[in-house]
Amino acid sequence: MTRSSLFSVARPRLPDLLLVVLLALLIIPILVHDSWTQAAQQTNDHLKNNANIALVNRGRYIVEDVAVCSQCHTPRNSAGDLERGQWLEGAPLWLLPAQPMGDWPLQAPRIAGSPGGSDADMIRLLTTGVWRDGQRLRPPMPQFRMSREDAESVVAYLRSLTPSPR
């Protein structure tokens, strides 16, 4: 045996080489397509999350700084400060009418998390002042006439809150 025959490498046959090339040409586009699809999905998810974050932040601004919902819907401690741990969980109303009114509730309902009603019910309430059963908002709740965009933002914020266990 000669030295060159010990170290010689077998040459691949042409049909085997063609098979490898064809398989590579089939597999590579599939892998590239899957990675592009996954990247596009992640981009879409990111855009949706950013849109949701913007909607929730706008709702937070309206609830906390414009409509000041916490003044009636958040319990207060003995010093009269809002209980941040029970944010928008419902509370006894501190504002009572000078004369008795049969329509005046004594308790503001919980609005954090998933208040009763669908998103459409809540949006209707905030844009028209009418609840799903046809009842109008009762005093001291203001008869808001929010734009649809504002109402959707408020509902998104309220739904984003995790209600405390009762």
Residue pairs with C-beta under 8 A, 6 or more apart in sequence:
52 156
55 152
55 153
55 156
55 157
56 153
56 156
56 157
56 160
57 157
58 150
58 153
58 157
59 152
59 153
59 154
59 155
59 156
59 157
59 158
59 160
60 157
62 146
62 150
62 153
62 154
62 157
63 69
63 70
63 88
63 154
63 157
63 158
64 70
67 142
67 144
67 154
69 88
69 111
70 82
70 87
70 88
72 91
72 93
72 94
72 95
72 108
72 140
72 141
73 88
73 89
73 90
73 91
73 108
73 109
73 110
73 111
73 112
74 82
74 83
74 84
74 86
74 87
74 88
74 89
74 91
75 82
75 83
75 86
75 89
75 90
75 91
75 92
76 82
76 83
76 91
76 94
77 83
85 164
86 164
87 112
87 161
88 110
88 111
88 112
88 158
88 161
89 110
89 112
89 163
89 164
90 107
90 108
90 109
90 110
90 111
91 107
91 108
92 106
92 107
92 108
93 104
93 105
93 106
93 107
93 108
93 140
95 140
96 104
96 106
97 104
97 139
101 139
103 138
103 139
104 138
104 139
104 140
105 138
108 141
109 115
109 116
110 163
111 158
112 158
112 161
112 162
112 163
112 164
113 158
113 159
113 161
113 162
113 163
114 159
114 163
115 122
115 158
117 125
117 131
117 132
118 132
119 152
119 155
119 159
121 131
121 132
122 151
122 154
122 155
122 158
123 148
123 151
123 152
123 155
124 130
124 131
124 132
125 131
125 132
125 137
126 144
126 146
126 150
126 151
126 154
126 155
127 144
127 145
127 146
127 147
127 148
127 151
128 145
129 136
129 137
129 143
129 144
129 145
130 136
130 137
131 137
136 143
137 143
137 144
146 154
